[in-house]
């Protein structure tokens, strides 16, 4: 999924309480914020559909 990839590029993966991997923040902060907002919106949409 695109969002997962973008977030991985920024943060890497949490392993034993530490971030591992990622690309060292090569994305702008605005891109990360937008991706996180989209991720939350899609999660809310999925939750609303499951509640129907």
Buried (B, 14 or more C-beta within 10 A) or exposed (E): EEEEEBBBBBBBEEEEEEEEEBEEEEBEEEEBEBBBEEBEEEEEEEEEEEEE
